[in-house]
Amino acid sequence: MPIVSEYDVRTVASAGGRALEVPVDAVITPQALDIADRLGVELRHEPGSPAAVPAIDGARAIQRVLLRRSPRWVAPDVRRGGEPTRFGRIAFVGSGMVGATSAHLTAIAGMADELAIADVVPGLAAATALDIEHASGVTGSPTRVRGGTSLELVAGADVVVVTAGRPRTPGMTRDTLFAVNQRVIADVAEAVGQHAPRAVVIVITNPVDEMTYEMWRNSGLPDRQVMGMAGTLDSSRFRRAIARAADVRPRDVWAITLGSHGAEMVPVVSSATVKGRPLTDVLAADVIAACVKDAVDGGAQVVGLRKTGSAFIAPAHATVELLDAIRGASAEPVPVSAMVHGEYGLEGVFLGVRARLSPQGVAEVVEESLLPGELEALVGAADAIRSRVSAG
C-alpha cells in the first residue's frame, strides 16, 4: 500500500507545484496533511478513485482542526516505519567515547540481541561491554554485550559501526586526519570484508566522506552497504542553531545539510522551515548566515572547548538515528554520506546526500530541489572530496 508522506508534499512544493496526485489505495499520513495545508499543496485523488483513508486517529483530527483555528504551532510527529527489524548483532569497532556512547544508546533501545565491541587497547572494549551490561539492571536492556581486541568480533554482524581512529585535537582539521586514519580504516575494512561481507557499515571515523570511500575500496563490499555518518549530525547542529536564533524548539525546525562533513558542508537554506514557514520569512539573511556558520563550525567548537577530544554525545545519537532508519523504525530519508550514481549530475564519490535506508544499506538516494548556488556548492564539495581521496 503506497504512503503519501510529508516528504512527498515538500518535494512537490519545493519544485513549485501546487497539487499532488494521490494513488487510489494510498494512505496519507497526518504529517502530509498538515504540511499540505501550510504549503498550499492540494492532494488530488486520481480520476475515478475513491478518497484515500488518512492514517490518523480522532484525537489527531481534532488537533488539526484546532491548529487551523489557532496560530499555535503543533510540530508533526516523526514518521514511523513499519515493524522495525531487530538486529541479531551490531559490531562496534572502536571503544572510545563515540563508540562506547553509541553502544550504550543502542543497548538501551534494545535494537539488537547482541553487541560486539572491538578495540586495540587491551581491556578497553571488554570493560565497556561489562559496564553497559551492569547498567541493564537499571535500563532493563536484554541486549548481551561482549568486547575484546580481535577484529574477528565483527563476524556475523548485521551492522558494523566504525569509530576507530585518531580524534581531532584543537587546530587539527579533518583533512589532516586522512593519512593518520587511512591505515586504520584499511585494516578494519579487510576484516569486515572477510568476516562480515553481508554487513551494512557505518563509518564515523574522520574525515568521514574520505574514510567511507576507503572502507568501500578496501572491503570489497557493494557501495550500497557502506555509508558515512555525518549529515544526520550536521543537520542536528543546523536545526539547533536555527531554533536558538528563532527562539523555538528544535523540533519546530526542519532543515538538512548536504555535501561534505567539513568546510564544504552545504546547509540547505532554501528548504528549511520554522513552524512550517520558510526560514527566509522568519530570520534575516545575516542571522541565517550565522546559523550556517554555526553548523559548519559545530564540531570545531566542541573540539576547542574539550581540548583533548571531540564531540561524542551528538555523534552517538546521530548514529542511532541511522540504525533506526536501517532497521525500519523510521521511514523518512536521512542525510548520510553515500555513493552517488548520477544524482545531481555526480558520479563515483561518497557525498552527503539524503537517502532511504534499509537492512541492506542505501536503498535510494533522494535528490533535493536545490537553488543554483546550493547545487554549485554541492558539486564543489564532491570535487573537493574526490581530490582528497585521489591525493591520499
Secondary structure as a PSIPRED ss2 file (coil, helix, strand):
# PSIPRED VFORMAT (PSIPRED V4.0)

   1 M C   1.000  0.000  0.000
   2 P C   1.000  0.000  0.000
   3 I E   0.000  0.000  1.000
   4 V E   0.000  0.000  1.000
   5 S C   1.000  0.000  0.000
   6 E H   0.000  1.000  0.000
   7 Y H   0.000  1.000  0.000
   8 D H   0.000  1.000  0.000
   9 V H   0.000  1.000  0.000
  10 R H   0.000  1.000  0.000
  11 T H   0.000  1.000  0.000
  12 V H   0.000  1.000  0.000
  13 A H   0.000  1.000  0.000
  14 S H   0.000  1.000  0.000
  15 A C   1.000  0.000  0.000
  16 G C   1.000  0.000  0.000
  17 G C   1.000  0.000  0.000
  18 R C   1.000  0.000  0.000
  19 A E   0.000  0.000  1.000
  20 L E   0.000  0.000  1.000
  21 E E   0.000  0.000  1.000
  22 V E   0.000  0.000  1.000
  23 P C   1.000  0.000  0.000
  24 V C   1.000  0.000  0.000
  25 D C   1.000  0.000  0.000
  26 A C   1.000  0.000  0.000
  27 V E   0.000  0.000  1.000
  28 I E   0.000  0.000  1.000
  29 T C   1.000  0.000  0.000
  30 P H   0.000  1.000  0.000
  31 Q H   0.000  1.000  0.000
  32 A H   0.000  1.000  0.000
  33 L H   0.000  1.000  0.000
  34 D H   0.000  1.000  0.000
  35 I H   0.000  1.000  0.000
  36 A H   0.000  1.000  0.000
  37 D H   0.000  1.000  0.000
  38 R H   0.000  1.000  0.000
  39 L H   0.000  1.000  0.000
  40 G C   1.000  0.000  0.000
  41 V C   1.000  0.000  0.000
  42 E E   0.000  0.000  1.000
  43 L E   0.000  0.000  1.000
  44 R E   0.000  0.000  1.000
  45 H E   0.000  0.000  1.000
  46 E C   1.000  0.000  0.000
  47 P C   1.000  0.000  0.000
  48 G C   1.000  0.000  0.000
  49 S C   1.000  0.000  0.000
  50 P C   1.000  0.000  0.000
  51 A C   1.000  0.000  0.000
  52 A C   1.000  0.000  0.000
  53 V C   1.000  0.000  0.000
  54 P C   1.000  0.000  0.000
  55 A C   1.000  0.000  0.000
  56 I C   1.000  0.000  0.000
  57 D C   1.000  0.000  0.000
  58 G H   0.000  1.000  0.000
  59 A H   0.000  1.000  0.000
  60 R H   0.000  1.000  0.000
  61 A H   0.000  1.000  0.000
  62 I H   0.000  1.000  0.000
  63 Q H   0.000  1.000  0.000
  64 R H   0.000  1.000  0.000
  65 V H   0.000  1.000  0.000
  66 L H   0.000  1.000  0.000
  67 L H   0.000  1.000  0.000
  68 R H   0.000  1.000  0.000
  69 R H   0.000  1.000  0.000
  70 S C   1.000  0.000  0.000
  71 P C   1.000  0.000  0.000
  72 R C   1.000  0.000  0.000
  73 W C   1.000  0.000  0.000
  74 V C   1.000  0.000  0.000
  75 A C   1.000  0.000  0.000
  76 P C   1.000  0.000  0.000
  77 D C   1.000  0.000  0.000
  78 V C   1.000  0.000  0.000
  79 R C   1.000  0.000  0.000
  80 R E   0.000  0.000  1.000
  81 G C   1.000  0.000  0.000
  82 G C   1.000  0.000  0.000
  83 E C   1.000  0.000  0.000
  84 P C   1.000  0.000  0.000
  85 T C   1.000  0.000  0.000
  86 R C   1.000  0.000  0.000
  87 F E   0.000  0.000  1.000
  88 G E   0.000  0.000  1.000
  89 R E   0.000  0.000  1.000
  90 I E   0.000  0.000  1.000
  91 A E   0.000  0.000  1.000
  92 F E   0.000  0.000  1.000
  93 V E   0.000  0.000  1.000
  94 G C   1.000  0.000  0.000
  95 S C   1.000  0.000  0.000
  96 G C   1.000  0.000  0.000
  97 M H   0.000  1.000  0.000
  98 V H   0.000  1.000  0.000
  99 G H   0.000  1.000  0.000
 100 A H   0.000  1.000  0.000
 101 T H   0.000  1.000  0.000
 102 S H   0.000  1.000  0.000
 103 A H   0.000  1.000  0.000
 104 H H   0.000  1.000  0.000
 105 L H   0.000  1.000  0.000
 106 T H   0.000  1.000  0.000
 107 A H   0.000  1.000  0.000
 108 I H   0.000  1.000  0.000
 109 A H   0.000  1.000  0.000
 110 G C   1.000  0.000  0.000
 111 M C   1.000  0.000  0.000
 112 A E   0.000  0.000  1.000
 113 D E   0.000  0.000  1.000
 114 E E   0.000  0.000  1.000
 115 L E   0.000  0.000  1.000
 116 A E   0.000  0.000  1.000
 117 I E   0.000  0.000  1.000
 118 A E   0.000  0.000  1.000
 119 D C   1.000  0.000  0.000
 120 V C   1.000  0.000  0.000
 121 V C   1.000  0.000  0.000
 122 P C   1.000  0.000  0.000
 123 G C   1.000  0.000  0.000
 124 L H   0.000  1.000  0.000
 125 A H   0.000  1.000  0.000
 126 A H   0.000  1.000  0.000
 127 A H   0.000  1.000  0.000
 128 T H   0.000  1.000  0.000
 129 A H   0.000  1.000  0.000
 130 L H   0.000  1.000  0.000
 131 D H   0.000  1.000  0.000
 132 I H   0.000  1.000  0.000
 133 E H   0.000  1.000  0.000
 134 H H   0.000  1.000  0.000
 135 A C   1.000  0.000  0.000
 136 S H   0.000  1.000  0.000
 137 G H   0.000  1.000  0.000
 138 V H   0.000  1.000  0.000
 139 T H   0.000  1.000  0.000
 140 G C   1.000  0.000  0.000
 141 S C   1.000  0.000  0.000
 142 P C   1.000  0.000  0.000
 143 T C   1.000  0.000  0.000
 144 R E   0.000  0.000  1.000
 145 V E   0.000  0.000  1.000
 146 R E   0.000  0.000  1.000
 147 G E   0.000  0.000  1.000
 148 G E   0.000  0.000  1.000
 149 T C   1.000  0.000  0.000
 150 S C   1.000  0.000  0.000
 151 L H   0.000  1.000  0.000
 152 E H   0.000  1.000  0.000
 153 L H   0.000  1.000  0.000
 154 V H   0.000  1.000  0.000
 155 A C   1.000  0.000  0.000
 156 G C   1.000  0.000  0.000
 157 A C   1.000  0.000  0.000
 158 D C   1.000  0.000  0.000
 159 V E   0.000  0.000  1.000
 160 V E   0.000  0.000  1.000
 161 V E   0.000  0.000  1.000
 162 V E   0.000  0.000  1.000
 163 T C   1.000  0.000  0.000
 164 A C   1.000  0.000  0.000
 165 G C   1.000  0.000  0.000
 166 R C   1.000  0.000  0.000
 167 P C   1.000  0.000  0.000
 168 R C   1.000  0.000  0.000
 169 T C   1.000  0.000  0.000
 170 P C   1.000  0.000  0.000
 171 G C   1.000  0.000  0.000
 172 M C   1.000  0.000  0.000
 173 T C   1.000  0.000  0.000
 174 R C   1.000  0.000  0.000
 175 D C   1.000  0.000  0.000
 176 T C   1.000  0.000  0.000
 177 L H   0.000  1.000  0.000
 178 F H   0.000  1.000  0.000
 179 A H   0.000  1.000  0.000
 180 V H   0.000  1.000  0.000
 181 N H   0.000  1.000  0.000
 182 Q H   0.000  1.000  0.000
 183 R H   0.000  1.000  0.000
 184 V H   0.000  1.000  0.000
 185 I H   0.000  1.000  0.000
 186 A H   0.000  1.000  0.000
 187 D H   0.000  1.000  0.000
 188 V H   0.000  1.000  0.000
 189 A H   0.000  1.000  0.000
 190 E H   0.000  1.000  0.000
 191 A H   0.000  1.000  0.000
 192 V H   0.000  1.000  0.000
 193 G H   0.000  1.000  0.000
 194 Q H   0.000  1.000  0.000
 195 H H   0.000  1.000  0.000
 196 A C   1.000  0.000  0.000
 197 P C   1.000  0.000  0.000
 198 R C   1.000  0.000  0.000
 199 A C   1.000  0.000  0.000
 200 V E   0.000  0.000  1.000
 201 V E   0.000  0.000  1.000
 202 I E   0.000  0.000  1.000
 203 V E   0.000  0.000  1.000
 204 I C   1.000  0.000  0.000
 205 T C   1.000  0.000  0.000
 206 N C   1.000  0.000  0.000
 207 P C   1.000  0.000  0.000
 208 V H   0.000  1.000  0.000
 209 D H   0.000  1.000  0.000
 210 E H   0.000  1.000  0.000
 211 M H   0.000  1.000  0.000
 212 T H   0.000  1.000  0.000
 213 Y H   0.000  1.000  0.000
 214 E H   0.000  1.000  0.000
 215 M H   0.000  1.000  0.000
 216 W H   0.000  1.000  0.000
 217 R H   0.000  1.000  0.000
 218 N H   0.000  1.000  0.000
 219 S H   0.000  1.000  0.000
 220 G C   1.000  0.000  0.000
 221 L C   1.000  0.000  0.000
 222 P C   1.000  0.000  0.000
 223 D H   0.000  1.000  0.000
 224 R H   0.000  1.000  0.000
 225 Q H   0.000  1.000  0.000
 226 V E   0.000  0.000  1.000
 227 M E   0.000  0.000  1.000
 228 G E   0.000  0.000  1.000
 229 M C   1.000  0.000  0.000
 230 A C   1.000  0.000  0.000
 231 G H   0.000  1.000  0.000
 232 T H   0.000  1.000  0.000
 233 L H   0.000  1.000  0.000
 234 D H   0.000  1.000  0.000
 235 S H   0.000  1.000  0.000
 236 S H   0.000  1.000  0.000
 237 R H   0.000  1.000  0.000
 238 F H   0.000  1.000  0.000
 239 R H   0.000  1.000  0.000
 240 R H   0.000  1.000  0.000
 241 A H   0.000  1.000  0.000
 242 I H   0.000  1.000  0.000
 243 A H   0.000  1.000  0.000
 244 R H   0.000  1.000  0.000
 245 A H   0.000  1.000  0.000
 246 A H   0.000  1.000  0.000
 247 D C   1.000  0.000  0.000
 248 V C   1.000  0.000  0.000
 249 R C   1.000  0.000  0.000
 250 P H   0.000  1.000  0.000
 251 R H   0.000  1.000  0.000
 252 D H   0.000  1.000  0.000
 253 V E   0.000  0.000  1.000
 254 W E   0.000  0.000  1.000
 255 A C   1.000  0.000  0.000
 256 I C   1.000  0.000  0.000
 257 T E   0.000  0.000  1.000
 258 L E   0.000  0.000  1.000
 259 G E   0.000  0.000  1.000
 260 S C   1.000  0.000  0.000
 261 H C   1.000  0.000  0.000
 262 G C   1.000  0.000  0.000
 263 A C   1.000  0.000  0.000
 264 E C   1.000  0.000  0.000
 265 M E   0.000  0.000  1.000
 266 V E   0.000  0.000  1.000
 267 P E   0.000  0.000  1.000
 268 V C   1.000  0.000  0.000
 269 V C   1.000  0.000  0.000
 270 S C   1.000  0.000  0.000
 271 S C   1.000  0.000  0.000
 272 A C   1.000  0.000  0.000
 273 T E   0.000  0.000  1.000
 274 V E   0.000  0.000  1.000
 275 K C   1.000  0.000  0.000
 276 G C   1.000  0.000  0.000
 277 R E   0.000  0.000  1.000
 278 P E   0.000  0.000  1.000
 279 L H   0.000  1.000  0.000
 280 T H   0.000  1.000  0.000
 281 D H   0.000  1.000  0.000
 282 V H   0.000  1.000  0.000
 283 L C   1.000  0.000  0.000
 284 A C   1.000  0.000  0.000
 285 A H   0.000  1.000  0.000
 286 D H   0.000  1.000  0.000
 287 V H   0.000  1.000  0.000
 288 I H   0.000  1.000  0.000
 289 A H   0.000  1.000  0.000
 290 A H   0.000  1.000  0.000
 291 C H   0.000  1.000  0.000
 292 V H   0.000  1.000  0.000
 293 K H   0.000  1.000  0.000
 294 D H   0.000  1.000  0.000
 295 A H   0.000  1.000  0.000
 296 V H   0.000  1.000  0.000
 297 D H   0.000  1.000  0.000
 298 G H   0.000  1.000  0.000
 299 G H   0.000  1.000  0.000
 300 A H   0.000  1.000  0.000
 301 Q H   0.000  1.000  0.000
 302 V H   0.000  1.000  0.000
 303 V H   0.000  1.000  0.000
 304 G H   0.000  1.000  0.000
 305 L H   0.000  1.000  0.000
 306 R H   0.000  1.000  0.000
 307 K C   1.000  0.000  0.000
 308 T C   1.000  0.000  0.000
 309 G C   1.000  0.000  0.000
 310 S C   1.000  0.000  0.000
 311 A C   1.000  0.000  0.000
 312 F C   1.000  0.000  0.000
 313 I H   0.000  1.000  0.000
 314 A H   0.000  1.000  0.000
 315 P H   0.000  1.000  0.000
 316 A H   0.000  1.000  0.000
 317 H H   0.000  1.000  0.000
 318 A H   0.000  1.000  0.000
 319 T H   0.000  1.000  0.000
 320 V H   0.000  1.000  0.000
 321 E H   0.000  1.000  0.000
 322 L H   0.000  1.000  0.000
 323 L H   0.000  1.000  0.000
 324 D H   0.000  1.000  0.000
 325 A H   0.000  1.000  0.000
 326 I H   0.000  1.000  0.000
 327 R H   0.000  1.000  0.000
 328 G C   1.000  0.000  0.000
 329 A C   1.000  0.000  0.000
 330 S E   0.000  0.000  1.000
 331 A C   1.000  0.000  0.000
 332 E C   1.000  0.000  0.000
 333 P C   1.000  0.000  0.000
 334 V E   0.000  0.000  1.000
 335 P E   0.000  0.000  1.000
 336 V E   0.000  0.000  1.000
 337 S E   0.000  0.000  1.000
 338 A E   0.000  0.000  1.000
 339 M E   0.000  0.000  1.000
 340 V E   0.000  0.000  1.000
 341 H E   0.000  0.000  1.000
 342 G C   1.000  0.000  0.000
 343 E H   0.000  1.000  0.000
 344 Y H   0.000  1.000  0.000
 345 G H   0.000  1.000  0.000
 346 L C   1.000  0.000  0.000
 347 E E   0.000  0.000  1.000
 348 G E   0.000  0.000  1.000
 349 V E   0.000  0.000  1.000
 350 F E   0.000  0.000  1.000
 351 L E   0.000  0.000  1.000
 352 G E   0.000  0.000  1.000
 353 V E   0.000  0.000  1.000
 354 R E   0.000  0.000  1.000
 355 A E   0.000  0.000  1.000
 356 R E   0.000  0.000  1.000
 357 L E   0.000  0.000  1.000
 358 S E   0.000  0.000  1.000
 359 P C   1.000  0.000  0.000
 360 Q C   1.000  0.000  0.000
 361 G E   0.000  0.000  1.000
 362 V E   0.000  0.000  1.000
 363 A E   0.000  0.000  1.000
 364 E E   0.000  0.000  1.000
 365 V E   0.000  0.000  1.000
 366 V E   0.000  0.000  1.000
 367 E C   1.000  0.000  0.000
 368 E C   1.000  0.000  0.000
 369 S C   1.000  0.000  0.000
 370 L C   1.000  0.000  0.000
 371 L C   1.000  0.000  0.000
 372 P H   0.000  1.000  0.000
 373 G H   0.000  1.000  0.000
 374 E H   0.000  1.000  0.000
 375 L H   0.000  1.000  0.000
 376 E H   0.000  1.000  0.000
 377 A H   0.000  1.000  0.000
 378 L H   0.000  1.000  0.000
 379 V H   0.000  1.000  0.000
 380 G H   0.000  1.000  0.000
 381 A H   0.000  1.000  0.000
 382 A H   0.000  1.000  0.000
 383 D H   0.000  1.000  0.000
 384 A H   0.000  1.000  0.000
 385 I H   0.000  1.000  0.000
 386 R H   0.000  1.000  0.000
 387 S H   0.000  1.000  0.000
 388 R H   0.000  1.000  0.000
 389 V H   0.000  1.000  0.000
 390 S H   0.000  1.000  0.000
 391 A H   0.000  1.000  0.000
 392 G C   1.000  0.000  0.000
